[in-house]
Amino acid sequence: MRSIVSTRTRIRETTLLVGAATDPGPVREQNEDAVLITDPASPEVQECGVLLAVADGMGGYCGGEVAAQLAVETLRAQFYAAPVQPTEIAKRLEQAFRAANERIYREWEPQGETHLMGTTLVAAVIRGDSLTVANVGDSRAYLVRARRATQITRDHSLVAEQVEAGLLTPDEARGSSYRNVITRALGYRPRVDIDIFEVRLMSDDRIVLTTDGVHDVVKDDEIASVVLAESPERAARTLVEKALASGTQDNATAVVAWLKPADLPVEPSPAAEESSSRWMIVLLIIGLLVFIALIGVILVLGPGG
């Protein structure tokens, strides 16, 4: 498993922390997932926002890996090509996705469909308290708020369409043999439709990006509990480890971002945890003593007392 170093930047009264991890999984020789995290300290981020993305490639030998890398490289180059106004972020993201689609399509098209390759792509731009998400395929973006993980994106897959139509339950979709059949991807056609979502962020929000190697086997409530309990870097590693332990057969990738309130530590310190544990033990002992005393009083006074 390869961990990607966490990064941080100041946003109003919060600090943006980001971490990522990816692993080829137990079956595949190559990792066809790709990850993009931009440096929050760079000048381009100040002008455009923090760009995060994951891609899950598909194709023949090495084709999926190439498609995923082309997607994140083109996305980054196009999005940061020039400063962008906050109201234009969605449009810039859409243009970057279209450029990635065209580049991948041009890569294989002259050689014929035997060299067909494509990729999913989900990207998030955080600028101030605004989140803009774009996606094609079944890689996902989640917002974790109020201790719940809410899926922002919609999967472009056969089973997602069946769930929406009421033909499958979400649990049945997880076990379906068609769960890897996607209905939209970058690179398969000269043009592609892109979904765009815009969310107003709040202090202490978490944003999670995953490929299906993670969210196919790690449930939404597990995703929430992990990212709420750990720093983004450790949470990303834990999500990938959970996916591997849960039997994923695919590459597994997760990106976690946290708008950490300025007055909160990144993680509970060992001293704080130890102090909390000691207080819990003291309270339990006091409660037990009070209970024993009450029983003693009842026995002395008797039922009629």
Secondary structure, 3 states (H helix, E strand, C coil): CEEEEEEEEEECCEEEEEEEEEECCCCCCCCCEEEEECCCCCHHHHHHCEEEEEEEEEECCCHHHHHHHHHHHHHHHHHCCCCCCHHHHHHHHHHHHHHHHHHHHHHHHHHCHHHCEEEEEEEEEEECCEEEEEEECCCEEEEEECCEEEECCCCCEHHHHHHHCCCCCHHHHHHCCCCCCECCCECCCCCCCCEEEEEECCCCCEEEEECHHHHCCCCHHHHHHHHHHCCHHHHHHHHHHHHHHCCCCCCEEEEEEEEEECCCCCCCCHHHHHHHHHHHHHHHHHHHHHHHHHHHHHHHHCCCC
